[in-house]
Amino acid sequence: MEKLVIRGGRKLKGTLPVGSSKNTALPLMAASILAGGVTTLRHIPVLRDTQTFSHVLRVAGAFVDVEGHQLTIDATRIEFPEAPYELVKKLRASFYMLGALLGRCGRARVSLPGGCAWGPRPVNLHIEGIKALGATIDLDEGDIVATAPGRRLAGGSFALEPSSVGATVNILLAAVTAKGTSRIENAAIEPDVVVFCEMLKAMGARLAGVGTRTIEVEGVDSLTRVNFANCPDRIELGTFMIAAAISGTPGERVRLTNARADHLGEEFLHIFRRTGTECVIGDTTIDVTAPEVLQPVSVTTSIYPGFPTDLQAQWTVLLTQAHGTSTVTDTVYFDRFNHIPELNRMGVQARVENNTVTVKGGSVLKGARVMSTDLRASVSLVLAGMVAEGTTHIGRIYHLDRGYERLESKLAAAGIDIERVQYDEFAAPPSR
Ligand code: UD1
């Protein structure tokens, strides 16, 4: 297995390039099978999740060719409209194949995702929404089996409660080639969804209201292949902004490139500035300058354009460096606090009560052996290791590799003492 070893206390400086969006890449890849023919997707991050999704597409019958950050997906033949448990359990977003396969083949057998590292993550809205379009749905041996009567869905209306990124994507994948019109109320307006809709439009889909809470779809007979570019990752951008705020030299800017500030959401930018951190937004850059003293700013996560749940673990680490006590409340996922016991091992003074963590800032963090439990939890441990005294060993970084491409090389090039090394998790401790 691999782990990251960070010798803390070095300052972040210079430039950090932001990678391409994972959460946008996955729906783009799903959409590629709606068109017969060869679709080219550019700026697809090289990550465990995108590799798993390529596998999902191959299982369905597509040929997927990966050349660096470019994917060529030949979906001329989609003969096996299935996404098996072995892949869905590794990557929940494989469930997008339900809408994509229904849209393309008029039938789909897709394994129902189970639980997630941070608690239940239901897909009831995906299923109910697709049912509302006219699909018949059965559960067979843990798989959802969906069929469009007469091979093509009729179309229909569905209101999401709560608004959901995944359900909006899945319903759209099924609706764009339906016979009739469809409407999604309380649709997600996250940039990931908006960019995905831009690809659908480029393929010939008829969509109105993209980026608003009501999306209307006029089904079309067929879609065409496209050559489409993915956008930068907004969560990696936010993570790097936090990194610069806590480990940049006060008064010296760290430049983040390939940055889409408009994808961050107003709330994050507003709250980030309230910590006293300077943040200058350019066309494709954000310059972040750490303050002498970070102010503690409590946050509550909510759907876009609110403070992203995917940045709350990282924000908790920022709050450990601020002077004063503050809180992080997650209203999107109530149980997403697996990182706290690991951070406690590094001296973080934080405790969880219901869906709120209270953080006492200003204490010195100490390097320790800690364990990744999920993607964003693991990057929060990296941030903590960067500001801790001594050496931090972060095990099970396969979680990190799901969503951050070459993180350690980027940080090392910007002054952080970090390396990836092999280890044996089950090795006996050294005898004394
Ligand atoms: C996506 C992101 C994930 C992020 C999350 C919230 C991807 C691949 N993942 O996940 O990184 O943390 O958005 O920003 O893009 N819900 C239901 N029923 C459903 C679906 C969702 O009740 O059928 C609830 C969820 O429990 C949650 C809320 O809706 O409270 C929003 O979740 P959703 O937007 O669906 O998250 P994902 O698309 O799974």
Residues whose N, C-alpha, C, O or C-beta is under 5 A from the ligand:
A	BS01	UD1	N23 A93 P120 R121 P122 V123 N124 L125 H126 P162 S163 S164 V165 G166 A167 T309 D310 V332 Y333
